[in-house]
Amino acid sequence: MESEKHNGQALRPKGQLLPLAGALFFLLLALVSGGLSQAGEQALKRSTGFQQILRQKEEKAKEVLRQLEADFAGREALEVLNRQAALFQRLAEKQGIYFFYYQDGGLKYWSDHSIPVQARWGSRMGRPYMPMRNRDYVSVVQQTEVGTLLALIELRSHYPFQNKFLKNHWQRDFRLGKGVEIEFLEEQGSFPVLNSEGVYLFSLRFPRGGTQRGDLLLLSILSYLLALLFALVLLRRLLKKCRPRLRLLLMVLVSLIVVLLLWALQKMGFPELFSGLRICRPELYASRLFSSLGALGIFSGACLFLALLWYRFGLPLLPDHKKLKWIVAIFLIVASSVLLLFVEGLIRALVLDSTISFEAHRVTTFSLYTLIGLLIISTWFFLLGLLSDAALILLPERRWRALILPFLVVSVVMGLAAFLPLKNASWLAWLMMLMFLGGIYYLRDLPDTRIPFSRYVFLLVCVSVFMTLRILDSNHTNTERKRMVALVKLSSEHDPVAEMLFSEMTMAVRNDSILSRLIDEEHIPIERINQVVERLRRSYFSGYWTKYDLQVTVCRPDDQLYLEPPGDEYLHCYSFFDEMIYSEGIQIAGSDFYFLDNQNGRISYLASIPFYGTCGEHRIYVELDSRIFSEELGYPELLLDNPGQIETAKGFCYAKYNHGDLLTRNGTFPYRRSSAFYTGGEKIFEALQEGGYEHSIYNVDEQNTLIVGSPVVTQVDKLISFSYIFALNFLFMSLVYLFINAGLFRRGFSRSFKTRIQYSMVGMLFLTFAMICGGTVYFIIKQNRAKDFDNLRNTMRSVYIELLHKLEYEEDLGNWSSESYYNLDELLRKFSNVFYTDINLYDKGGRLLATSRSEVFERQLLSRRMNRVVYDNLSKDGASEFIHSERIGELKYISAYMPLMNSDNHFLAYLNLPYFTQSDALTQNITNLVMAIINIYLILFLVILLVSVFLADRITQPLRLIQQKIARVSLSAKNEPIRYDRRDEIRGLVEEYNFMVAELERSAGLLARSERESAWREMARQIAHEIKNPLTPMKLNIQHLQRTLKDGTPEPGMVDRMAATLIEQIDSLSAIANEFSDFAQMPPARNQRIDVVAKLRNLVQLFGSSDRMRISLDLGGCEEVFVFADKEQLMRVFINLVKNGMQAIPEGRDGDIHIQLLRSDEQHLQLRFTDNGKGIPEEIRDKLFQPNFTTKSRGMGMGLAISHSIIGSFGGKIWYETQLDRGTTFFIELPVLVEKSGAQS
């Protein structure tokens, strides 16, 4: 009903209340949660929570200890403890509680080998708070009749150095931030912590201002996003309901607010709440325009919002002026071209000015920030699509020649950009812009307003290809820069690992009493010098240092140093080395070592170590020169502080040349022995491509040359990059498409057979590929895991055989030594370098005997005890070998164990090979293999996905043909049969359709004949009835006249009265004949261009003189609207509707007729004729447009039937809505005139 329809268009308070309430609620929640995340973490509450969690752990530990004590009664303590191994392991993993058992003062049982507790019970072992080098614990002690039980509750980890494996943190159950520290003074601002006995342990100090709580910060961010979403929904509803002028004002206001917010962000930065987020800091990305990746993301989102706002609500407000639309369209095309150049620069900046990896073919280097960066780029392309689409909409031409002007404008803009100093102007951008416009025209070249998703695939391919090529090009430039940086770093010939170890070594050497005693003589014999060299080599310069040549010189203040030929002279020892240090040395901070910048192609260090004894001062000078082609076991990343700074050329191959000869190389590329093959030395920096690698060459000077190479990006790598980028864009566009068409999908998703085929195929393909890919990856990982175990097992057996050759006749290895090896550690280091693995030996009690990697134990990353599970399997269960996973910090590695037996099959030690030095390599190998498989499956999936999209079109093409034919079936026109030659299920459907068409044509003929006969019978009945009405009074008058004449008594004037009556009835018959004639054959329409606004104004002027009738007109702000119709017939319809409205108004009521003009969309107008009459009764509404129906006392009821026919001939439609005693509204919808190159349609 009309009243209901008008109410539906009004601003309903309920429709705006929900998004307004949602926006306010989430905004309030964001402010509150953000404030709480900054509120000092409520230090008292958090310290109380810490105390409670600690008490619970203490009670759990005491409960276990009491149960153990009870179980010890009458049973062997170690047997009881071994049976509880599973419980101890579970408590260690979940709660960080560890158990130890001391008997007779010695450690007999340990549940975990990562805690370096003392082997003998000491006084400090019973302290409630037990800090260690790397971790802090709270202890719980239980004295039993047979020994002492100790439980350690882990508090936190604090390593002297950190890397990706070793990180400082609190035990996860306590949920404390990194800034919380332990203190032992109860100062203001600190919170004391007591154990369950009430003994003071320590105090917790929270950082000033507190640290941000991650959960509350995340809640605040999500709340802000939801508040923004509700605000956008509210804005959209307001804009849809507003009048045009108010809508324009609101859009301008919103745009100004967004611009001001962006300006404030640029000038003042992020609020304090978000400034701590990594995405909001410049460490990830920064440029001249944007201070961080977060700032770029917000700017991109704001620009997209403004573009959507003006595209959706601003474009329809543009006046219908041809020249203005041309100007705006050209401006938008120019803006689109400039925007594409900006996007090119943005891609380059994101790759070159950030620490984010965009190497899509190396997906393992991807991070969340990579995805954010790619989504930002996709956002700008979406904005580019809006601008281009708006430009094509505004162009009046709708054929392919409409693209000529955009192509010319784009070519001019790109040509001008090429002449300007713009780095980003390229033929690729020009071609991309032309293809982009063509793709958007292809999208718009549909009669249906809903564009199928398959038509977006071309645009997605274009965008993905452009992004891939530009990212690859920028990555190439970035790799070149990294190679240059690596060259410069390598040219300094530093060894960062060695320099890190120097600081630890210096004090150990200075305080070595054995060295001091060996050189504390007036005259040091050569045997003592050899002992000094041997002591330094075995105790300090073994393992990693085997890559260096070691030379030791011992001098007193007055000693002379002999230089061999060609020098052949004596120099003062101190002066010689002091001059070397002064001219070439750079001191290593915190040590006695100096880096020698002697440019000899080798890494050289010199140490001057003073000793003071009874015989005065002595100095030991240690010279280290890197060996040529040294093959030593690499230093594990686990023991390095910030290893990212140490691996200067990680991922690159490099070679060093001195005087043209190869000194050293690293990596997989086989560099030649002579540098002449690569460079003649004419230029300082050179570049070449050789053997699938790109090489950067740095001729440092005439003697030294450095080469750094990196793999070339292959065509397969480019295809993989495209696949990932296309998959991301496809997913992004799919989500946008689903969001935009959410209402359409709810109403008609299941009706589209093609859509169901596409989604079914894609879903089945995705599920199948996911299962196949997942299964393949699983089995490959499992297979490689087994292969790694086999390799480690083979290596362990090889080490076993070599050790057996040295130790097969030994009975005990407690103090082993030989003529060649000072101790077992030296022997293990030798085999460690041979087999490229670390080696440990444990005695029968699980105590460490020897190791090739003493730093792990010296730094207390592990205790000097075996893994408990392994020890029980080997010692108690008699296993011949055991391989499993172990962990140090965050490093997970595999470790192999087996008993080492002598020639008499007597036990010597437990042999252990921990594979953590090569754990990264193993992980990388598996990762590379897995990613290769995933890449292959991804490429196959995308190919089949694209094929399925077009295959669905092909499959459903016959169905669409049948659908179109069925839609065109008409009873009044010739229906063509379908020709289909294939023999499949659709052929049967086609045959049934053809049969139906033939039957329909025959039935239509019979029906038409029957309808014609019925219509003529009904019309004859109606005409007979209408004619009979005037004939009856005519007959009566004539009979009366006959009687009067027969009687001879005619009344005066009777003839005149009778004549008048007969004339009136004859006129009635004439009117009936005329109306019937009009209905039977309408005059031919003379359609022409008509201004509906002018006609409506004439109509109001025609009926405006009535006293009891008020006619009003609302043109909806339209000055002129044109249709293609017959002006006489259209005016006849208007007059008929107004007259019907006037006649429907009852007596005693002032008439009110309202005429309204609306633009329902760009192609149609709507007219509403509303009266306040009696309304139309329910029982007669279905007959209103029938030609022989009327409710009036006069006429035949042809007016509405003729009006219905006239409007239908114009391509429009007419209908009505009514309310009894309230009035009726007649609606007329007509197509608006569209002009195309002078033609009208």
JOWO-V925166 format. One record per backbone hydrogen bond with DSSP energy under -1.0 kcal/mol. NH is the residue of the N-H (numbers start at 1). CO is the residue of the C=O. E is the energy in kcal/mol with one decimal. If there is no record, write none. Layout:
BEGIN
NH,CO,E / NH,CO,E
END
This chain:
BEGIN
5,1,-2.4 / 6,2,-2.8 / 7,3,-1.9 / 8,4,-1.9 / 12,10,-1.1 / 16,12,-1.0 / 17,13,-1.5 / 18,14,-1.1 / 20,16,-1.7 / 21,17,-3.0 / 22,18,-2.7 / 23,19,-2.6 / 24,20,-2.4 / 25,21,-2.6 / 26,22,-2.4 / 27,23,-2.0 / 28,24,-2.3 / 29,25,-2.5 / 30,26,-2.4 / 31,27,-2.3 / 32,28,-2.5 / 33,29,-2.8 / 34,30,-2.5 / 35,31,-2.2 / 36,32,-2.5 / 37,33,-2.1 / 39,36,-1.2 / 40,38,-1.1 / 42,39,-1.6 / 46,42,-2.3 / 47,43,-2.7 / 48,44,-2.3 / 49,45,-2.3 / 50,46,-2.3 / 51,47,-2.3 / 52,48,-2.2 / 53,49,-2.3 / 54,50,-2.5 / 55,51,-2.3 / 56,52,-2.2 / 57,53,-2.1 / 58,54,-2.6 / 59,55,-2.7 / 60,56,-2.1 / 61,57,-2.7 / 62,58,-2.8 / 63,59,-2.3 / 64,60,-2.1 / 65,61,-2.5 / 66,62,-2.8 / 67,63,-2.0 / 68,64,-2.4 / 69,65,-2.5 / 70,66,-2.1 / 71,67,-2.1 / 72,68,-1.6 / 75,72,-2.1 / 80,76,-2.0 / 81,77,-2.4 / 82,78,-2.5 / 83,79,-1.6 / 85,82,-1.3 / 88,84,-2.6 / 89,85,-2.4 / 90,86,-2.0 / 91,87,-2.4 / 92,88,-2.1 / 93,89,-2.2 / 94,90,-2.3 / 95,91,-2.0 / 97,91,-1.2 / 98,152,-2.5 / 100,150,-2.7 / 101,109,-2.4 / 102,148,-2.8 / 103,106,-2.7 / 106,103,-1.7 / 107,119,-2.4 / 108,101,-2.9 / 109,101,-1.7 / 111,99,-2.4 / 117,115,-2.1 / 121,105,-2.5 / 125,122,-1.1 / 127,124,-1.2 / 130,137,-3.0 / 132,135,-2.8 / 136,156,-1.9 / 137,130,-1.7 / 138,153,-1.9 / 139,128,-2.7 / 140,151,-2.3 / 142,149,-2.7 / 144,147,-3.0 / 148,102,-2.9 / 149,142,-2.9 / 150,100,-2.9 / 151,140,-2.6 / 152,98,-2.7 / 153,138,-2.9 / 154,96,-2.9 / 155,136,-2.9 / 157,169,-3.0 / 158,134,-3.4 / 163,166,-1.8 / 169,157,-1.2 / 171,155,-2.7 / 174,171,-2.1 / 180,177,-1.2 / 181,205,-2.3 / 183,203,-2.9 / 187,185,-2.2 / 190,187,-1.9 / 191,204,-2.4 / 193,202,-3.0 / 195,199,-2.2 / 198,195,-2.0 / 201,193,-2.8 / 202,193,-1.1 / 203,183,-3.3 / 204,191,-2.9 / 205,181,-2.7 / 210,207,-2.0 / 217,213,-2.6 / 218,214,-2.5 / 219,215,-2.2 / 220,216,-2.4 / 221,217,-2.4 / 222,218,-2.6 / 223,219,-2.3 / 224,220,-2.3 / 225,221,-2.2 / 226,222,-2.5 / 227,223,-2.7 / 228,224,-2.4 / 229,225,-2.2 / 230,226,-2.6 / 231,227,-2.2 / 232,228,-2.2 / 233,229,-2.1 / 234,230,-2.5 / 235,231,-2.6 / 236,232,-2.5 / 237,233,-2.2 / 238,234,-2.4 / 239,235,-2.6 / 240,236,-2.0 / 241,237,-1.5 / 242,238,-1.5 / 247,243,-2.8 / 248,244,-2.4 / 249,245,-2.1 / 250,246,-2.4 / 251,247,-2.4 / 252,248,-2.3 / 253,249,-2.2 / 254,250,-2.5 / 255,251,-2.5 / 256,252,-2.3 / 257,253,-2.1 / 258,254,-2.3 / 259,255,-2.4 / 260,256,-2.5 / 261,257,-2.3 / 262,258,-2.3 / 263,259,-2.3 / 264,260,-2.4 / 265,261,-2.3 / 266,262,-2.2 / 267,263,-2.2 / 268,264,-3.0 / 269,265,-1.6 / 274,271,-1.1 / 275,271,-1.4 / 277,274,-1.6 / 280,277,-1.2 / 281,278,-1.5 / 284,281,-1.0 / 286,353,-1.3 / 287,290,-3.0 / 294,279,-2.8 / 296,292,-1.9 / 297,293,-2.5 / 298,294,-2.5 / 299,295,-2.4 / 300,296,-2.5 / 301,297,-2.6 / 302,298,-2.5 / 303,299,-2.4 / 304,300,-2.3 / 305,301,-2.3 / 306,302,-2.5 / 307,303,-2.4 / 308,304,-2.6 / 309,305,-2.6 / 310,306,-2.4 / 311,307,-2.2 / 312,308,-2.7 / 313,309,-2.4 / 315,310,-1.6 / 318,315,-1.5 / 321,319,-2.6 / 325,321,-2.3 / 326,322,-2.0 / 327,323,-2.4 / 328,324,-2.6 / 329,325,-2.6 / 330,326,-2.4 / 331,327,-2.3 / 332,328,-2.4 / 333,329,-2.0 / 334,330,-2.4 / 335,331,-2.7 / 336,332,-2.4 / 337,333,-2.2 / 338,334,-2.5 / 339,335,-2.5 / 340,336,-2.1 / 341,337,-1.8 / 342,338,-2.1 / 343,339,-2.4 / 344,340,-2.2 / 345,341,-2.1 / 346,342,-2.5 / 347,343,-2.6 / 348,344,-2.0 / 349,345,-2.5 / 350,346,-2.8 / 351,347,-1.7 / 352,348,-2.7 / 353,349,-2.8 / 355,284,-2.0 / 360,358,-1.6 / 362,359,-1.9 / 365,362,-2.1 / 366,363,-1.6 / 371,367,-1.6 / 372,368,-2.1 / 373,369,-2.5 / 374,370,-2.4 / 375,371,-2.5 / 376,372,-2.2 / 377,373,-1.9 / 378,374,-2.4 / 379,375,-2.3 / 380,376,-1.8 / 381,377,-1.7 / 382,378,-2.2 / 383,379,-2.2 / 384,380,-2.3 / 385,381,-2.1 / 386,382,-1.8 / 387,383,-2.2 / 388,384,-2.4 / 389,385,-2.6 / 390,386,-2.5 / 391,387,-2.1 / 392,388,-2.1 / 393,389,-2.2 / 394,390,-1.8 / 395,391,-1.1 / 402,399,-2.4 / 403,400,-2.1 / 404,401,-1.3 / 407,403,-2.3 / 408,404,-2.2 / 409,405,-2.7 / 410,406,-2.7 / 411,407,-2.2 / 412,408,-2.3 / 413,409,-2.6 / 414,410,-2.8 / 415,411,-2.3 / 416,412,-2.6 / 417,413,-2.3 / 418,414,-1.7 / 419,415,-1.2 / 420,416,-1.3 / 422,420,-2.8 / 430,426,-1.6 / 431,427,-2.9 / 432,428,-2.6 / 433,429,-2.4 / 434,430,-2.0 / 435,431,-2.4 / 436,432,-2.3 / 437,433,-2.3 / 438,434,-2.3 / 439,435,-2.6 / 440,436,-2.2 / 441,437,-2.3 / 442,438,-2.1 / 443,439,-1.7 / 444,440,-2.1 / 445,441,-1.1 / 446,444,-2.1 / 455,452,-1.4 / 456,453,-1.9 / 457,454,-1.0 / 460,456,-2.5 / 461,457,-2.6 / 462,458,-2.4 / 463,459,-2.8 / 464,460,-2.6 / 465,461,-2.6 / 466,462,-2.4 / 467,463,-2.8 / 468,464,-2.6 / 469,465,-2.6 / 470,466,-2.5 / 471,467,-2.7 / 472,468,-2.7 / 473,469,-2.2 / 474,470,-2.3 / 475,471,-2.7 / 476,472,-2.2 / 477,473,-1.9 / 478,474,-2.6 / 479,475,-2.8 / 480,476,-2.2 / 481,477,-2.0 / 482,478,-2.3 / 483,479,-2.5 / 484,480,-2.0 / 485,481,-2.4 / 486,482,-2.7 / 487,483,-2.3 / 488,484,-2.3 / 489,485,-2.5 / 490,486,-2.9 / 491,487,-1.9 / 493,490,-1.4 / 499,495,-2.4 / 500,496,-1.7 / 501,497,-1.8 / 502,498,-1.8 / 505,501,-1.9 / 506,502,-2.3 / 509,505,-2.4 / 510,506,-2.5 / 511,507,-2.1 / 512,509,-1.4 / 516,512,-1.9 / 517,513,-2.3 / 518,514,-2.2 / 519,515,-1.6 / 521,519,-2.0 / 529,525,-1.8 / 530,526,-2.3 / 531,527,-2.0 / 532,528,-2.6 / 533,529,-2.5 / 534,530,-2.7 / 535,531,-2.7 / 536,532,-2.5 / 537,533,-2.6 / 538,534,-2.6 / 539,535,-2.2 / 540,536,-1.8 / 541,536,-2.3 / 545,542,-1.5 / 546,543,-1.8 / 547,544,-1.2 / 548,545,-2.0 / 549,625,-3.6 / 551,623,-2.2 / 553,621,-2.5 / 555,619,-2.8 / 559,556,-1.6 / 561,571,-4.3 / 563,569,-3.4 / 567,564,-1.6 / 571,561,-2.8 / 573,559,-2.2 / 576,572,-2.7 / 577,573,-2.0 / 578,574,-2.7 / 579,575,-2.5 / 580,576,-1.7 / 581,577,-2.5 / 582,578,-2.7 / 583,579,-2.6 / 584,580,-2.2 / 585,581,-1.5 / 586,595,-1.7 / 588,593,-2.9 / 591,588,-1.4 / 594,606,-2.8 / 595,586,-3.2 / 596,604,-2.4 / 597,584,-2.9 / 598,596,-1.7 / 605,624,-2.5 / 606,594,-2.5 / 607,622,-2.4 / 608,592,-1.8 / 609,620,-2.4 / 611,618,-3.2 / 613,616,-2.1 / 616,613,-1.5 / 618,611,-2.6 / 619,555,-2.8 / 620,609,-2.6 / 621,553,-3.7 / 622,607,-2.0 / 623,551,-3.4 / 624,605,-2.8 / 625,549,-1.8 / 626,603,-2.3 / 627,547,-3.3 / 639,636,-1.5 / 640,637,-1.3 / 642,162,-2.2 / 645,642,-1.8 / 647,643,-2.2 / 648,646,-2.0 / 650,647,-1.1 / 652,649,-2.2 / 653,709,-2.5 / 654,666,-2.2 / 655,707,-2.2 / 656,664,-2.8 / 657,705,-2.8 / 658,661,-2.6 / 659,703,-4.0 / 661,658,-1.8 / 662,673,-2.1 / 663,656,-3.3 / 664,656,-1.1 / 666,654,-2.6 / 671,669,-1.6 / 675,660,-1.8 / 678,675,-1.4 / 679,675,-2.4 / 686,697,-2.1 / 688,695,-2.0 / 690,693,-2.5 / 693,690,-1.2 / 694,710,-2.9 / 695,688,-3.5 / 696,708,-3.1 / 697,686,-3.2 / 698,706,-3.1 / 699,684,-3.1 / 700,698,-1.3 / 701,704,-1.4 / 705,657,-2.2 / 706,698,-2.6 / 707,655,-2.2 / 708,696,-2.5 / 709,653,-3.4 / 710,694,-2.1 / 712,692,-2.6 / 718,714,-2.0 / 719,715,-2.3 / 720,716,-2.5 / 721,717,-2.6 / 722,718,-2.6 / 723,719,-2.2 / 724,720,-2.2 / 725,721,-2.4 / 726,722,-3.2 / 727,723,-2.4 / 728,724,-2.2 / 729,725,-2.6 / 730,726,-3.0 / 731,727,-2.3 / 732,728,-2.5 / 733,729,-3.0 / 734,730,-2.2 / 735,731,-2.2 / 736,732,-2.1 / 737,733,-2.8 / 738,734,-2.7 / 739,735,-2.3 / 740,736,-2.7 / 741,737,-2.4 / 742,739,-1.0 / 745,741,-2.9 / 746,742,-2.1 / 747,743,-1.7 / 748,744,-2.9 / 749,745,-1.9 / 756,752,-2.0 / 757,753,-2.3 / 758,754,-2.8 / 759,755,-2.9 / 760,756,-2.2 / 761,757,-2.8 / 762,758,-2.9 / 763,759,-2.6 / 764,760,-2.7 / 765,761,-2.8 / 766,762,-3.0 / 767,763,-2.6 / 768,764,-2.8 / 769,765,-3.2 / 770,766,-2.8 / 771,767,-2.4 / 772,768,-2.9 / 773,769,-3.4 / 774,770,-2.8 / 775,771,-2.8 / 776,772,-2.9 / 777,773,-3.0 / 778,774,-2.5 / 779,775,-2.6 / 780,776,-2.5 / 781,777,-2.8 / 782,778,-2.6 / 783,779,-2.9 / 784,780,-3.2 / 785,781,-2.5 / 786,782,-2.4 / 787,783,-2.4 / 788,784,-3.1 / 789,785,-2.3 / 790,786,-2.5 / 791,787,-2.9 / 792,788,-2.7 / 793,789,-2.6 / 794,790,-2.8 / 795,791,-2.7 / 796,792,-2.7 / 797,793,-2.1 / 798,794,-2.3 / 799,795,-2.8 / 800,796,-2.6 / 801,797,-2.4 / 802,798,-2.2 / 803,799,-2.9 / 804,800,-2.5 / 805,801,-1.7 / 806,802,-1.0 / 807,803,-2.4 / 808,804,-1.8 / 810,807,-1.8 / 816,813,-1.0 / 818,821,-2.9 / 827,823,-1.5 / 828,824,-2.8 / 829,825,-2.2 / 830,826,-1.9 / 831,827,-2.1 / 832,828,-2.3 / 833,829,-1.9 / 834,830,-1.4 / 835,831,-2.9 / 836,832,-1.0 / 837,832,-1.2 / 840,912,-2.9 / 841,850,-2.7 / 842,910,-2.2 / 843,847,-3.1 / 846,843,-1.9 / 848,864,-2.2 / 849,841,-3.5 / 850,841,-1.5 / 852,839,-2.3 / 858,854,-2.9 / 859,855,-2.3 / 860,857,-1.1 / 861,856,-2.2 / 863,113,-3.0 / 866,846,-1.7 / 871,867,-2.8 / 872,868,-2.4 / 873,869,-2.0 / 874,870,-2.7 / 875,871,-2.9 / 876,872,-1.5 / 877,872,-1.9 / 879,873,-2.5 / 882,897,-2.4 / 884,895,-2.0 / 886,893,-3.2 / 888,891,-2.4 / 890,165,-2.4 / 891,888,-2.5 / 893,886,-2.4 / 895,884,-2.7 / 896,913,-1.8 / 897,882,-2.3 / 898,911,-1.8 / 900,909,-4.0 / 902,906,-2.4 / 903,808,-2.9 / 905,902,-1.9 / 908,900,-2.9 / 909,900,-1.4 / 910,842,-3.4 / 911,898,-3.3 / 912,840,-2.8 / 913,896,-2.6 / 915,894,-2.6 / 922,918,-2.4 / 923,919,-2.7 / 924,920,-2.8 / 925,921,-2.4 / 926,922,-2.3 / 927,923,-2.8 / 928,924,-2.9 / 929,925,-2.1 / 930,926,-2.9 / 931,927,-2.9 / 932,928,-2.0 / 933,929,-2.0 / 934,930,-2.6 / 935,931,-2.7 / 936,932,-2.2 / 937,933,-2.7 / 938,934,-2.7 / 939,935,-2.5 / 940,936,-2.4 / 941,937,-2.8 / 942,938,-2.6 / 943,939,-2.4 / 944,940,-2.7 / 945,941,-2.6 / 946,942,-2.7 / 947,943,-2.4 / 948,944,-2.8 / 949,945,-1.9 / 950,946,-1.8 / 951,947,-3.0 / 952,948,-2.4 / 953,949,-1.0 / 954,950,-2.0 / 955,951,-3.0 / 956,952,-2.4 / 960,956,-2.8 / 961,957,-2.3 / 962,958,-2.5 / 963,959,-2.7 / 964,960,-2.8 / 965,961,-2.5 / 966,962,-2.9 / 967,963,-2.5 / 968,964,-1.3 / 969,966,-1.2 / 989,985,-1.2 / 990,986,-2.7 / 991,987,-2.8 / 992,988,-2.2 / 993,989,-2.2 / 994,990,-2.9 / 995,991,-2.6 / 996,992,-2.5 / 997,993,-2.7 / 998,994,-2.3 / 999,995,-2.6 / 1000,996,-2.9 / 1001,997,-2.6 / 1002,998,-2.2 / 1003,999,-3.1 / 1004,1000,-3.1 / 1005,1001,-1.9 / 1006,1002,-2.0 / 1007,1003,-3.2 / 1008,1004,-3.0 / 1009,1005,-2.4 / 1010,1006,-2.7 / 1011,1007,-3.4 / 1012,1008,-2.9 / 1013,1009,-2.6 / 1014,1010,-3.0 / 1015,1011,-3.3 / 1016,1012,-2.9 / 1017,1013,-2.5 / 1018,1014,-2.9 / 1019,1015,-3.3 / 1020,1016,-3.2 / 1021,1017,-2.6 / 1022,1018,-2.6 / 1023,1019,-3.2 / 1024,1020,-3.2 / 1025,1021,-2.3 / 1026,1022,-2.8 / 1027,1023,-3.2 / 1028,1024,-2.7 / 1029,1025,-1.5 / 1031,1027,-1.9 / 1032,1028,-1.9 / 1034,1030,-1.6 / 1035,1031,-2.9 / 1036,1032,-2.3 / 1037,1033,-2.4 / 1038,1034,-2.4 / 1039,1035,-2.7 / 1040,1036,-2.4 / 1041,1037,-2.5 / 1042,1038,-2.6 / 1043,1039,-2.4 / 1044,1040,-2.2 / 1045,1041,-2.6 / 1046,1042,-2.4 / 1047,1043,-2.6 / 1048,1044,-1.6 / 1049,1044,-1.4 / 1054,1051,-1.5 / 1057,1053,-2.2 / 1058,1054,-2.9 / 1059,1055,-2.8 / 1060,1056,-2.6 / 1061,1057,-2.5 / 1062,1058,-2.8 / 1063,1059,-2.8 / 1064,1060,-2.4 / 1065,1061,-2.3 / 1066,1062,-2.6 / 1067,1063,-2.6 / 1068,1064,-1.9 / 1069,1065,-2.2 / 1070,1066,-2.4 / 1071,1067,-2.7 / 1072,1068,-2.3 / 1073,1069,-2.3 / 1074,1070,-2.5 / 1075,1071,-2.7 / 1076,1072,-2.2 / 1077,1073,-2.1 / 1078,1074,-2.6 / 1079,1075,-2.2 / 1080,1076,-2.5 / 1081,1077,-2.1 / 1088,1125,-2.4 / 1090,1123,-2.8 / 1092,1121,-2.6 / 1095,1091,-1.7 / 1096,1092,-2.4 / 1097,1093,-2.1 / 1098,1094,-2.1 / 1099,1095,-2.2 / 1100,1096,-2.3 / 1101,1097,-2.0 / 1102,1098,-2.1 / 1103,1099,-1.8 / 1106,1103,-1.1 / 1110,1151,-2.0 / 1112,1153,-2.5 / 1114,1155,-2.6 / 1118,1115,-1.5 / 1123,1090,-2.2 / 1125,1088,-2.1 / 1130,1126,-2.6 / 1131,1127,-2.2 / 1132,1128,-2.0 / 1133,1129,-2.0 / 1134,1130,-2.1 / 1135,1131,-2.7 / 1136,1132,-2.4 / 1137,1133,-2.4 / 1138,1134,-2.3 / 1139,1135,-2.8 / 1140,1136,-2.5 / 1141,1137,-2.0 / 1142,1138,-2.3 / 1143,1139,-2.7 / 1144,1140,-1.3 / 1145,1142,-1.0 / 1149,1146,-1.3 / 1151,1108,-2.3 / 1153,1110,-3.0 / 1154,1170,-2.8 / 1155,1112,-2.8 / 1156,1168,-2.0 / 1157,1114,-3.0 / 1158,1166,-2.7 / 1161,1164,-1.3 / 1165,1230,-2.5 / 1166,1158,-3.1 / 1167,1228,-3.2 / 1168,1156,-2.1 / 1169,1226,-2.5 / 1170,1154,-2.7 / 1171,1224,-2.5 / 1174,1144,-1.8 / 1184,1181,-1.3 / 1186,1183,-1.6 / 1189,1186,-1.3 / 1202,1198,-2.7 / 1203,1199,-2.5 / 1204,1200,-2.6 / 1205,1201,-2.0 / 1206,1202,-2.6 / 1207,1203,-2.6 / 1208,1204,-1.9 / 1209,1205,-1.8 / 1211,1208,-1.5 / 1212,1207,-2.2 / 1213,1229,-1.8 / 1215,1227,-1.9 / 1217,1225,-2.3 / 1219,1223,-2.5 / 1221,1174,-3.5 / 1222,1219,-2.0 / 1223,1219,-2.1 / 1225,1217,-3.1 / 1226,1169,-2.3 / 1227,1215,-3.5 / 1228,1167,-2.6 / 1229,1213,-2.6 / 1230,1165,-1.7 / 1232,1163,-3.0 / 1233,1122,-3.0 / 1236,1239,-2.4 / 1239,1236,-2.6 / 1241,1234,-1.4
END
